[in-house]
Every structure is written in structure tokens, then in C-alpha cells.
Amino acid sequence: MHVDFKSPEFRRDPYATYKRLRSEAPVLRLDSRMMGPAYHVSRYDDVSRVLRDDTTFTSDIRSVNGGKPPPWWTPGLVRMFQGNMAGQDGAPHRRLRSMVQKAFTPGRVAALNGRVEALVKQLLDAAEAQGTVDLIAALALPLPLTVISDMMGVPEVDRHDFHRWMAGLLDLDGGGILHMLAAIPRMRRLLALFRRVIALRRREPGDDLISALIAAEEGGNHLDPEELLGMVFLLLLAGHETTVNLIGSGLLALLDHPDQLAALRDRPEMIDTAIEELLRYTNPVQMPAPRHARAQVELGGHTIPRGGMIIALLGSANRDESQFTDPDRLDLTRSPNRHLALGLGVHYCIGAPLARIEARHALLALLRRFPDLRLAVPREQVRWRRSFAIRGLEALPVRLR
């Protein structure tokens, strides 16, 4: 079965392809010149097993390839990502995650409610003055980017550059090796930005997460410079990218389903189940970091060799007919809702409580303040980003009044 994850048709609607995969090729091997063979897993039970079973699958490629370093041509930013906590398991992963876990507990994040609510109001006041806005640029992006940058201690002057350069890198998976090579200067600028911010917090420590990471000791070990760089990169990325896409794609889904939008406006107390359904339905992250087979394993009726790269298709698992009744229907009251949009197991999204709070305030405020909110362009003109690992909108033009 041939699947082109880079095609415009797939970007517009990946779910028809996912349905075919679950039926015809639940474990699909695809070969890439850059990445080599990869096994794409599409059924809910198989995806949840890959995410949860750390004895069979690992996020650390070095543990199954004899510690072989990445190819010489691998950009520095990619090497750094492979060494952070998203690319590790076991004790190394626990050590790194424990250093930041306290900052993202539900209780600590709940204390940000007032800040998030005030920021939403400020952003919507500015948007209302314009009348017609791109809601990604006006709300969905600046809200989580400001909150995570405040938490991390990133100066305001650097925030726009961080997102602009980072967004371009996330879209690289929709291109090829030439796109990767062309992006190397952007990767270098990002690394320079991270180093500059870390150096600033060494000179001027504050009540922020980067300062805490610089000072942290866990079992007597400080983060080494590369670990610190990797942690800053991962937290800034994970701390805003999921929420941008959840708010943007979530609002578009509501506009596509006016009955559900009206129900949420009439019953704002259902916002928590609504957020979970929007996560399941829109899938802000379609594919998490790859996993690798620790030994030869049978999965979905297929044999995956030791070291085989496995891509868990979260977007497909969350539309699996065996798990969800009428899975292609948006139902804001759906319960239970055991979606995998934020992962599963030890690599469950550390920023999940923050993403939920930001989306809750943003969507409720939008529906309350702008009852006549609608698209400002024909629906077919709404464009999805190039990336197939991250699913989000390039822009969402809306008319507020």
C-alpha cells in the first residue's frame, strides 16, 4: 500500500488514509533516504502498546544500535534533540524529567489560571479592535508562547524569533533532504538563541525554570551543557506548540460543527470533556518521537526487527472504530474518552495540564465574547501546515463581529 504523508491531500484530510491503513496495512513499512525504514503503526491497541511497553520498545536509538553516533551530516540541533529526555528511557529519562516535573504539576499549573485569563482578555481586546483577525497570530500562538516563555525566563525580545525559526523546522518533515540542508542556518540561529538565554540566566538568575535547571542537582548531578540545551529546546517547543494547534484546530472544528459550538456556548460547564474531545478529534500531534524495537517483535501481525524504527500514528489511533463509537463524529460529551493525543506511559506530555488550562480559557472567552464569530474566508481556503508530525493551521482568518 502506497501512502504519501507529504501530499496536499493528506494534509487536508489524513483520516481517510488512516482508515485505510487500519483496515489494509495496520503496520506499514516505508523507506526514506534520510531516515531509513520505518514501521507506521495505525491501530489503537498497537499504538498504545508501543507507547506504554518500555520493556519491548525504547525511545533511545543508541540502546539498540550499539551506541553508534548519528550520521556525520546530522545537524547539531537534531543531535541535541536525540539526547534530551524525549530520546531517553529508564533512569536517564527519570533523572531529567524529575528536574522539571514539579513545574508542570496540575497544582502548580492551576496557580497560572489568573495569568492565563488576564492574558486571554488582553489578546482578545486587541483582536476586537481589529474586527477581522488571524486567530493563530492574534491568540492561539501568543498565549502559550508568552506563558511558557515567562515560565522559562526567555526575554520578550527573543520570543518572536524563537517561534519563527522553530515553526520552520517543524515543517521540515513535509520536505526532503534539500529542505533540511537549507534549514541548517536557522538551526544554528536557534542554538545561538538558546545559548544566549542560558548565559543570561547564569549571570542574572531569576524565579524561572531555566535558572532552576542551571542550579538543579538531582542525585548529585548537574545538567551538562548539552543536556541543558536539549531541555530548554524541548520545554519551549512542547510548552507551546501543542496548545497553538489545539486552540486553532479546535476552534475550526467547532465552526465546522455549529451544533457542538452552540452546545458548548450554552453549557460552558462541559468545557473539560469538550477539551478532551477536541484533543482526540484534531490531534495536534499526529506522530510523537520514534520508538525502536529492543528485540525482534511481532506487532499487528508483522515482524519488526531489532532496532526497527516505529512511528505511532496518534491521529489514526484516536479515530479507531474498535475504540471509539462513531469516531469521525465530533461529540463534546464523549465519555469515556481514552484518547492518546497527549501520549501514554513515561513519555506522557509533561505540559498537558498547562495546555488544557490555556485552551479552556481561550475557547470559553472566544465563545462568550463573540457569539457571531465565523470564518472570514471560504472554508476551502483554510490551509494546513506542511508538517505531518504536527497538525496545525497556517492561519485562521475569522470575523469576530
N, C-alpha and C positions, 0 to 999 in steps of 0.2 A: 504494500500500500504506500503510495507516494503522498507526502504531506509537505507543503511549503509554508513553514511558520513565518516566512518573511513577506508573503504575498499581501497585497492590499485587501483581498477578500478575507483572509484570515484575520487581519487587524480589525476589519469591520465587524466580523462575527466569528469568533473562534469556536463557538459552542456547537455548531453543526458539524465541524470537523471532529471535535472531541467525542460527539455522539457516535460517529463512525468508528473512531478509534476504540471506544469501549466495546463496540459490537464486533469489529472485524480484526483489530490488532491491538489488544489491551497492553501489550508490551512491544513497542515498535523500535527497532534499531535503525538509527540514522547515522550516517558517517559525515564528518565535517573535516575539511582540510586543516582547520585551526585546532579543533578540539578532539578529533579522532572519533571513534564510535561512541554513541550514547544511546541508552535504552530509555525510551519515553514511556512512562507508566501512567495509565489513564483511569483505572477503576478505583473507586473509593477504598475498598479493602486493601488493595495493593499499595496505594499511596500512603494510607495511614500506617501500614506495616513498615514501609521504607522510612518514614519519618520517626517512628516510635522505637523500632528494633535496633538498638545500638550494638547488640552482640553480632548481628549479621551485616549491618551497614554502617559506614563511617563517613564523616564529613572531611576527614583528614586523608587526602590522597597520598601523603608521604608514608602513612602506615601500611599501605598496600603496594607501594612501588619501590620498596627498599630504601626509602629516604631520598630518592633521586630528586634533584632540584628541578624547578620548572625550566623549560627550554630557554636558551640564552636570549632569545628575542622577546621573552615575556616582559612587558612594561613593568616598571618598578611599582606602580600603583596596584597592578594585578597581583604581583608577588606579595605585596603587603597585605592585600585582602585575604590571600590564601593562608596567611599566618595569624589572622585575628581569630576571635572566638567563634565566628561563624564557620571557620575552616578547621576547627579542632573538636575533639571529643574527650571524654574521660576527665582525669584530673586536670590537664591543662585548660580544658574548657571551663570546668568548675572554678578554677582559680581566677580566670579572667572575668567570668560572669559575676562571681561573688563581689567583685570590686565595684560593680555598678548596679547590682540588683536592688540595693536599698533605695537608690534614687528613683526607681520606677515601680515601687510597690503601690498597690491601689490607695493606701492611706496617704503616702507622700504625694501621689499624683492628685488625689482628691483635694489636697490643700491648694492646688493650682486653679480650682474652679473659678474663684473670683477673678484671677488674672485673665483666664481664657474668656470669661464672659465679658469683661471690660474690653478686651482686645477685639472680640467679635463686634461689639457695639461700635467701637471706633472705626473699624474697617467698613461696616455697613453704613455708617453715617457718611463716610467719604463716597461710597458707591452710590448712595441715594442721591447725592448732589449731582451725579452724572446722569442717572436715569437708565442708560443702557451701558452695560459693562461686560467685560470678560470676567466671569466669576472665578476662573482659575487665578488670574493675576490679581483680582480685587480681594479675594477671600481665601480660597482653598489653598493657595501657596503661602501667602504671608502669615496666616495664622499659625500653622505648625512650624514654619521656618523660624518665626520670631520666638515662639515658646521654647523650642529645642536650643536655639542659639543663646537665649537667656540662660537656660539651664547649664549649657556647656561653657559659657563665658566667651562666646565669639563676638568680637566688636561689630557694631552695626555696619560699619563701613565695609566689612568683608562679606556680609551675608548674601548680597545680590550676586557677587562673583562666584561664591561657592555654589549656589543653586544653578546658575547658568552653566558653569563648567560641568557640574555633576549631572545635570539633566542630559547634556550632550553625550556623556559617557554611558549613561544607562540605555540610551537609544542605539548604542553600538551593536548590540546583539541582533538588530534588524539589518545590519550591513554585512560587510565582509572584511577581509584582511586589509584592504586598502583603507577602509574607514578606520580600522584600528590604528594603522600607521599614521594616518592623518591626525588622529586624536592624541598622539604622544605629547605634543607641546601643551595641550590642555591638561593632560595628566601631570606634567611637570609643574604647571602653574598651581594645580590643586595641592600637590605635595609641598610646594613652597608656602602656600597659604597656611596649611596645617602646621608646618614647622614655625612659621611666624607667630601664629596664635599660641602655640605651646611655649615658645620663647617668651612671649609677652606674659603669660601666666606664671612662668618661672620667676620673672622679675617682679611681677605685680600679682601675687596670688589673691584670689577673692573667694567669695562664697559660691563657687561654681564647680561643675563636675570635672573639668579639665584640671583645675587646681587640686581637687581632691585626688584625682588619678596620679598626678605628679607626686603627691605626698603619700600616697597609699602604700601600705605594707600588708601583704597577705601571706601569712606563713613565713614572714621574714624576707620576702622577695619584693623588690620594687619592679614596676614595669620597665623593661628595657626600652630604648628609644624607638625601635621598630614596633614593639607591642603597643606603645603609647600612640604612635602614629596610626596604627591599624585600628585601635579602639576609637580614637577621635573620628576617623573616617566612617567607621561602621555606625557609631551612635548618631552622628549628624545625618547620615543617609537614612537609617531606619527610623530616626526620630521625626522625620517629616514626610518622606516620600509616600508611605502607605496612606497617611491621612490626606495628602493632596488628592490622591486618586479616589479615596473613599468619599470625600465630600463632593468632588466634581462628578464622578461617575454615579454616585448615589443620587445626586440631585437630578441628573439626566434620567436615571431610571424612574424617579418619581414623576418627572414631566412626561415620560413615556407611558406612565400608568396613572392617569388622573384620578381614578377611583382610590388608589392607595395613597396618593398625595392628599386627597380630601379627607381620608380616614385619619391620617396622621395629624392633619391640621385640626380636626375636630376632637381627636383624642391624643393630645400630646403625651399623656402618661404611658403610651405604648412605645415611646422612643427607644427603650432598651431593646425590646425584641425587634424593632424596626432596624436598628443599627446592625444587629446580628444577621438579619435577612439581607440587608444591603451589602454586608461583607460577603455573604455566600453568593449572592446574585451577581455582584460586579467584579469580585475577585481582584482587588488592587494589585496583588502579587500573583501572577499566573504560575510562576516556577521559582522555587527557592534555590539556594545554592545546591549544587550537585551532591549526591551521595555516591559511595563506592562500595562494591561488594567486598567484604573481608575475605570471603572464600567463594568458590563456585556455589551458586544458589539457584533454586527453582522459584520462579516468580511469575504468576499469571500464566502458567503452562509453558514458560520459556526458561531456558538455561542461560544464566548470566555468569560470565567467567569471573574469576578472582580479579579484583581491581576494576571491573566494569563500571563505567560511569552511568548513574541512574538519574534521570530527570523526573521528578514527581510533579505531575500536571495538576496543581491545586484547582485550577479553573475547571478541569474536567471532573475531578472527584466531587466538587461541590454541585455538579449537575447530574450526578449518577442516579439513575432511576431506581437502583437497588437500595439506595439510602434515603432518598427524598421523594415524597409524593409530588407528582406534577412538578418536576424540578425546574422547568423553564418558566414557571409562573412566579411572579413577584408576590409574596404573601407576607406582609409586615407582622402578621400574628403567628407566623410559623413557630411551632413548638412541639416537640424538642427540635433543636436546630444544631446538630453536631457538625457544623462546617469546619473546614480545615484552612480557612482563609488566612489565619494567623499562625499556621504551622501546628506542630504537635511534638510532644516529648521535650527533650532537654533544650532544643533549639526553638521552642515556642517564642514568638515575638516578644522581646523584652519591653517594647514600647506599647503593647496592646492596651493597657489601662489609659495611657495618655491619648492614644488615637481615638478611643471610644469617647472620652470626655470632650475632645475637640470637635468631633463630628456631631455629638449630641447638641452642644451649644450652637454650632454653626447652622445645622439644619433647622432646629426649632426656631432660632431667631429669624432665619430667612422666611419660613412659612408664616410666622406671626406678623412680621413687619410688611411683607409683600404678598398679600393674598392673590394678586393678579400677575404674579411672576410668570414669565413664559419665555420661550426661546426667541431670540432676536433674528435668527436666520432659519431657513428651511432645515428640517431635521437631517436631510441627506448631506448637508454641508458641514456638519459636525465631524471633526477629524480626530482619529486616534493617533497616539504617538507611535513611532516606528518600533519601539521595543516590543518583543513578545514575552519577555520575562516579567515586565512591569506593564500593567494595563491601565492607561490613563488617557485623558483628553489633552490635545494640544491647546485647546481653548474652549470656553463655553460661553458664547455671547448670549446674554439674557436681557430682557426688558423688565425692569423692576416694577414699573407703574403702568 
